[in-house]
Amino acid sequence: MGIEEALGADLREKLRDELVAANDKFVQEIPKVELHVHIEGVLTAELRWKLSQRNGTTLRMAKHGPEIKSLEAMERAMDLLRPDSSRVDNDEERFQFFETYYEGFECVKTKEDFYDLAMYYLERAAAQNVRYAEIFFDPQGHTALGTPWHTMMEGFREAKIIAERDLNIKSAWIMCFLRDSTPESAMEHYKAALPYHDLIVGIGLDSNETDRPPILFDKVFSLARSDGLKITTHCDMDSKNCHEHIRQAASVVAGYGLDRIDHGLNAAEERSLIDLILKRDLGMTICPWSYLRHTTHAELGPKIRTLYDAGIKICINSDDPAYMEDCWILQNLLLVKHLCDLNDRDIAVLARNAVNICWAQADVKADVLKEIDAVYDKLYTS
């Protein structure tokens, strides 16, 4: 089935509302770990407007687009970005997405802005019983606008401390490099981030994957591993050469492959990739609402189920909620339960997978696993 059969934006919203209205207590209550969320991907229209008004910056949807002069206009512009099979194909939508996504960096300027952005995510994640999160950020997109490292990182640091104290959610940061930028820029930013390695638990690779295989960034990945950081990379669904990118991520980069794969759903199409991922015991961060924008129920559910049934440690995440019909980890778990005909036991497995493949300290992982077991036992042994 092709993109012409994918759900349009209105139907995706209808499905989201129906899944939430079903009031699945177990999915709501189970403690969660989130390993794939982009902090810049939580920049809603309202938050963009708020930060732009605070800083006096011009608000646009694209670098050379018209100025947006009201919150209502910003909301309409964000609404038009949502993929609709009658309007856009995958390549066009991805171009629009990246253009709008990186333009959003223009409104995040001060330590207070970075703090507010991080707290916006952490408050919503905590309300959905996320106990620990590893959050992506794209430093190159901010330094290109003249933002100093300390502005970014001290805003994140303050949010991390306050959220752990007040919201019962711990967090760490994954520094992603823009793969459509140069390996030299990635190395420069890696070295500039050394003073903040107490916050940064790993490095990743995101942005436009076309003709940018993970092996191009082998030197910075290898250095990060030697410095004790964890390493991962995006392998976006249906991207050009996606199978080869997954193979490199699983077995080649940094000597023997990375520590985790982000997305990588196309591995379900090749048994050799499934076997490779199993051999390496790699975790995979799956974001089903992101894929539903480009494919059908009939394609998506079986692919996720194939990876799950093979025994791969997949976990469910929110990716970019501001661009995904305001769907966070809760809505993504509800969607995968629906698409793959999962039961509560399966949801508990996915929750434990996330804990087992995260890069938190052992005591943090043990506490969350204990809490997951308690919620499950309360439901099925009481």
C-alpha positions as CSV (number, residue, x, y, z in Angstrom):
1,M,0.0,0.0,0.0
2,G,1.3,3.5,-0.8
3,I,1.1,6.9,0.7
4,E,-2.2,7.5,-1.0
5,E,-3.8,5.1,1.5
6,A,-2.2,6.6,4.6
7,L,-4.5,8.3,7.2
8,G,-5.0,12.0,6.6
9,A,-4.5,14.5,9.4
10,D,-8.1,14.7,10.5
11,L,-8.4,10.9,10.7
12,R,-5.2,10.7,12.7
13,E,-6.6,13.2,15.2
14,K,-9.9,11.2,15.3
15,L,-7.9,8.0,16.0
16,R,-5.9,9.7,18.7
17,D,-9.0,11.0,20.4
18,E,-10.7,7.6,20.3
19,L,-7.6,5.9,21.8
20,V,-7.4,8.3,24.6
21,A,-11.2,8.2,25.3
22,A,-11.0,4.5,25.8
23,N,-9.3,5.3,29.1
24,D,-6.8,2.5,29.2
25,K,-5.8,2.5,32.9
26,F,-2.8,0.2,32.5
27,V,-1.1,2.2,29.7
28,Q,-1.8,5.4,31.7
29,E,-0.5,4.2,35.0
30,I,2.5,2.1,34.0
31,P,5.9,3.8,34.7
32,K,7.6,4.8,31.5
33,V,11.1,5.5,30.2
34,E,11.4,7.7,27.1
35,L,14.5,7.4,24.9
36,H,13.5,9.2,21.7
37,V,12.2,12.7,22.0
38,H,13.7,15.8,20.4
39,I,13.5,18.8,22.7
40,E,13.1,21.1,19.7
41,G,10.3,18.9,18.6
42,V,8.1,20.0,21.5
43,L,8.0,23.6,20.2
44,T,4.3,24.0,19.8
45,A,2.8,27.0,18.0
46,E,1.9,28.5,21.4
47,L,5.5,28.0,22.8
48,R,7.0,29.5,19.6
49,W,4.8,32.5,20.0
50,K,5.6,32.9,23.7
51,L,9.4,32.8,23.2
52,S,9.3,35.0,20.1
53,Q,7.3,37.6,21.9
54,R,9.7,37.5,24.9
55,N,12.7,37.9,22.7
56,G,11.4,40.2,20.1
57,T,12.3,37.8,17.3
58,T,10.6,37.6,13.9
59,L,8.4,34.5,13.7
60,R,8.4,32.5,10.5
61,M,7.6,29.0,9.3
62,A,10.6,29.0,6.9
63,K,13.7,31.1,6.7
64,H,12.5,33.2,3.8
65,G,8.8,32.9,4.5
66,P,6.4,35.6,5.5
67,E,6.4,37.0,9.0
68,I,3.7,35.5,11.3
69,K,2.1,38.2,13.4
70,S,-0.3,36.3,15.7
71,L,-0.7,33.1,17.7
72,E,-3.7,32.2,15.6
73,A,-1.7,32.6,12.4
74,M,1.1,30.4,13.9
75,E,-1.5,27.8,14.8
76,R,-2.9,27.8,11.2
77,A,0.6,27.5,9.7
78,M,1.5,24.6,12.0
79,D,-1.8,23.0,11.1
80,L,-1.0,23.2,7.3
81,L,2.3,21.4,7.9
82,R,0.5,18.2,8.9
83,P,0.9,15.6,6.2
84,D,-2.2,14.9,4.1
85,S,-2.0,12.3,1.4
86,S,-4.0,14.6,-0.9
87,R,-1.4,17.4,-0.6
88,V,2.1,16.0,-0.2
89,D,4.3,13.0,-0.7
90,N,7.0,11.8,1.7
91,D,9.9,13.7,0.2
92,E,8.0,17.0,0.0
93,E,6.7,16.6,3.6
94,R,10.2,15.8,4.9
95,F,11.6,18.9,3.3
96,Q,8.8,21.0,4.8
97,F,9.3,19.4,8.1
98,F,13.0,20.1,8.3
99,E,12.6,23.7,7.0
100,T,10.0,24.5,9.7
101,Y,11.7,22.5,12.4
102,Y,15.0,24.3,12.1
103,E,13.4,27.7,11.7
104,G,11.9,27.1,15.1
105,F,15.4,27.4,16.6
106,E,15.2,31.2,15.9
107,C,12.9,31.8,18.9
108,V,15.0,30.0,21.5
109,K,17.7,32.5,22.6
110,T,18.2,32.7,26.4
111,K,18.9,30.4,29.3
112,E,15.3,31.0,30.4
113,D,14.1,29.9,26.9
114,F,16.0,26.6,27.1
115,Y,14.8,26.0,30.6
116,D,11.2,26.7,29.6
117,L,11.5,24.4,26.6
118,A,13.0,21.5,28.7
119,M,10.4,22.0,31.5
120,Y,7.6,22.1,28.9
121,Y,8.6,18.5,28.0
122,L,9.4,17.3,31.5
123,E,6.1,18.5,33.0
124,R,4.1,16.7,30.3
125,A,6.2,13.6,30.5
126,A,5.9,13.4,34.2
127,A,2.1,13.7,34.0
128,Q,2.2,10.5,31.8
129,N,4.3,8.7,34.4
130,V,7.6,9.0,32.7
131,R,10.2,8.4,35.4
132,Y,13.4,8.8,33.2
133,A,14.0,10.4,29.8
134,E,17.0,10.7,27.5
135,I,16.4,13.8,25.5
136,F,17.8,14.7,22.1
137,F,19.1,18.2,21.3
138,D,20.7,19.6,18.2
139,P,23.5,22.0,19.3
140,Q,24.7,22.9,15.8
141,G,21.3,24.4,15.0
142,H,21.7,26.7,18.0
143,T,25.4,27.6,17.7
144,A,24.8,28.5,14.1
145,L,22.5,31.3,15.4
146,G,25.2,32.5,17.8
147,T,23.8,30.8,20.9
148,P,26.6,30.1,23.4
149,W,27.0,26.6,24.9
150,H,26.5,27.7,28.4
151,T,23.1,29.3,27.5
152,M,21.8,26.0,26.2
153,M,23.3,23.7,28.8
154,E,22.7,25.7,31.9
155,G,19.0,26.1,31.0
156,F,18.8,22.3,30.5
157,R,20.7,21.7,33.7
158,E,18.3,23.8,35.8
159,A,15.3,22.0,34.3
160,K,16.9,18.7,35.0
161,I,17.5,19.5,38.7
162,I,14.0,21.0,39.3
163,A,12.1,18.3,37.5
164,E,13.9,15.6,39.4
165,R,13.2,17.4,42.7
166,D,9.6,18.4,42.1
167,L,8.2,16.1,39.3
168,N,9.8,12.7,40.1
169,I,11.4,12.5,36.6
170,K,15.1,12.0,36.0
171,S,16.7,13.0,32.7
172,A,19.9,13.0,30.7
173,W,20.8,14.5,27.3
174,I,21.8,13.0,24.0
175,M,23.7,15.4,21.8
176,C,22.7,14.8,18.2
177,F,24.8,15.9,15.2
178,L,23.2,17.1,12.0
179,R,24.1,14.5,9.4
180,D,23.6,16.9,6.6
181,S,26.4,19.0,8.1
182,T,30.0,17.9,8.0
183,P,31.8,15.4,10.2
184,E,34.3,18.2,11.0
185,S,31.5,20.3,12.4
186,A,30.3,17.3,14.5
187,M,33.8,16.9,15.9
188,E,34.1,20.6,16.7
189,H,30.8,20.5,18.6
190,Y,31.7,17.3,20.4
191,K,34.9,18.9,21.7
192,A,33.1,22.1,22.7
193,A,30.6,20.0,24.7
194,L,33.3,18.4,26.9
195,P,32.5,20.7,29.9
196,Y,29.0,19.4,29.9
197,H,29.6,15.6,29.8
198,D,28.0,15.4,33.3
199,L,24.7,16.2,31.5
200,I,25.3,14.3,28.3
201,V,25.0,10.6,28.4
202,G,25.4,9.9,24.6
203,I,25.7,11.2,21.1
204,G,23.4,10.7,18.2
205,L,22.8,11.5,14.5
206,D,19.7,13.1,13.1
207,S,18.4,15.4,10.3
208,N,18.3,14.6,6.6
209,E,19.7,11.2,5.9
210,T,19.9,11.3,2.1
211,D,23.3,10.2,1.0
212,R,24.6,10.7,4.6
213,P,25.4,7.2,5.9
214,P,26.4,6.8,9.6
215,I,29.9,5.7,8.7
216,L,30.7,9.3,7.6
217,F,30.8,10.1,11.3
218,D,32.9,7.2,12.4
219,K,35.6,9.3,14.0
220,V,33.4,11.2,16.3
221,F,31.4,8.1,17.3
222,S,34.7,6.3,18.0
223,L,36.0,9.1,20.1
224,A,32.7,9.3,22.1
225,R,32.8,5.6,22.8
226,S,36.5,5.9,24.0
227,D,35.4,8.7,26.3
228,G,32.7,6.5,27.8
229,L,29.6,7.9,26.1
230,K,26.9,5.8,24.5
231,I,26.2,6.2,20.8
232,T,23.2,5.9,18.6
233,T,21.9,7.1,15.2
234,H,18.6,7.7,13.4
235,C,17.7,5.3,10.6
236,D,14.5,6.9,9.4
237,M,11.7,4.8,8.0
238,D,11.8,4.4,4.2
239,S,14.8,6.8,3.8
240,K,17.2,6.3,1.0
241,N,19.5,3.3,1.6
242,C,17.8,2.7,4.9
243,H,18.8,-1.0,5.1
244,E,22.4,-0.2,4.6
245,H,22.3,2.5,7.2
246,I,20.8,0.0,9.7
247,R,23.6,-2.5,8.8
248,Q,26.3,0.1,9.4
249,A,24.7,1.2,12.7
250,A,24.5,-2.3,13.9
251,S,27.8,-3.7,12.9
252,V,30.4,-1.2,11.5
253,V,30.4,2.3,13.0
254,A,32.9,2.8,15.9
255,G,34.5,-0.6,15.3
256,Y,31.5,-3.0,15.9
257,G,28.4,-0.9,15.7
258,L,26.5,1.5,17.9
259,D,24.7,1.0,21.2
260,R,21.2,1.6,20.0
261,I,19.3,2.4,16.8
262,D,16.6,5.1,16.6
263,H,13.7,4.2,14.3
264,G,15.2,1.5,12.1
265,L,11.7,0.0,11.4
266,N,12.8,-1.2,7.9
267,A,14.9,-3.9,9.6
268,A,11.6,-5.8,9.8
269,E,11.9,-6.3,6.0
270,E,15.2,-8.2,6.0
271,R,15.8,-11.3,8.2
272,S,19.6,-10.7,8.1
273,L,19.1,-7.3,9.8
274,I,16.9,-8.8,12.4
275,D,19.5,-11.5,13.1
276,L,22.2,-8.9,13.3
277,I,20.3,-6.7,15.7
278,L,19.6,-9.7,17.9
279,K,23.2,-10.9,17.8
280,R,24.3,-7.4,19.1
281,D,21.4,-7.3,21.5
282,L,20.6,-3.8,20.4
283,G,17.7,-1.8,21.5
284,M,15.5,0.2,19.1
285,T,13.5,3.3,19.7
286,I,10.2,3.1,17.8
287,C,7.9,6.1,17.3
288,P,4.7,4.8,15.7
289,W,2.8,8.0,15.4
290,S,5.6,9.4,13.3
291,Y,5.3,6.5,10.8
292,L,1.5,6.7,10.6
293,R,1.9,10.0,8.8
294,H,3.6,8.2,5.9
295,T,2.2,4.6,5.8
296,T,-0.9,2.6,6.5
297,H,-2.2,0.5,9.4
298,A,-1.8,-2.6,7.2
299,E,1.9,-1.9,6.7
300,L,2.9,-0.4,10.1
301,G,1.4,-2.8,12.6
302,P,3.0,-5.9,11.1
303,K,6.5,-4.3,10.9
304,I,6.5,-3.3,14.5
305,R,5.0,-6.7,15.5
306,T,7.8,-8.5,13.5
307,L,10.5,-6.8,15.5
308,Y,8.7,-7.4,18.8
309,D,8.0,-11.1,18.0
310,A,11.6,-11.6,17.0
311,G,12.6,-10.6,20.5
312,I,14.3,-7.3,19.6
313,K,14.2,-4.9,22.6
314,I,12.0,-2.2,21.0
315,C,10.6,0.6,23.1
316,I,7.9,3.2,22.3
317,N,8.5,7.0,22.2
318,S,7.1,10.3,21.2
319,D,9.7,11.8,18.8
320,D,8.4,15.3,17.9
321,P,5.0,15.8,19.6
322,A,4.5,19.4,18.3
323,Y,4.5,18.0,14.8
324,M,2.7,14.7,15.5
325,E,-0.9,15.7,16.4
326,D,0.3,16.5,20.0
327,C,1.0,12.8,20.5
328,W,3.3,12.0,23.4
329,I,4.5,8.7,24.8
330,L,1.1,7.9,26.1
331,Q,-0.6,8.3,22.8
332,N,2.2,6.3,21.0
333,L,1.8,3.4,23.5
334,L,-2.0,3.4,22.9
335,L,-1.4,3.4,19.1
336,V,1.0,0.5,19.1
337,K,-1.3,-1.5,21.4
338,H,-4.0,-0.9,18.9
339,L,-2.0,-1.5,15.7
340,C,-0.2,-4.6,16.9
341,D,-3.1,-6.2,18.9
342,L,-1.0,-6.1,22.1
343,N,-2.2,-6.9,25.6
344,D,-1.2,-5.5,29.0
345,R,1.6,-8.1,29.3
346,D,3.1,-6.9,26.0
347,I,2.9,-3.3,27.2
348,A,4.8,-4.3,30.3
349,V,7.4,-5.9,28.1
350,L,7.8,-2.7,26.1
351,A,8.1,-0.7,29.3
352,R,10.8,-3.0,30.7
353,N,12.6,-2.9,27.3
354,A,12.9,0.8,27.6
355,V,14.4,0.5,31.1
356,N,16.8,-2.2,30.0
357,I,18.2,-0.4,27.0
358,C,18.4,3.1,28.6
359,W,21.7,4.5,29.8
360,A,20.7,5.4,33.3
361,Q,22.6,4.3,36.4
362,A,21.8,0.8,37.7
363,D,19.9,2.0,40.7
364,V,17.6,4.2,38.6
365,K,16.8,1.3,36.3
366,A,16.2,-1.0,39.3
367,D,13.7,1.4,40.8
368,V,11.7,1.8,37.6
369,L,11.6,-1.9,37.0
370,K,10.4,-2.5,40.5
371,E,7.6,0.1,40.0
372,I,6.6,-1.5,36.7
373,D,6.2,-4.8,38.4
374,A,4.2,-3.3,41.2
375,V,1.7,-1.7,38.8
376,Y,1.4,-4.9,36.8
377,D,1.0,-7.1,39.9
378,K,-1.6,-4.7,41.4
379,L,-3.7,-5.1,38.3
380,Y,-3.4,-8.9,37.8
381,T,-2.9,-10.3,41.3
382,S,-5.3,-8.2,43.4
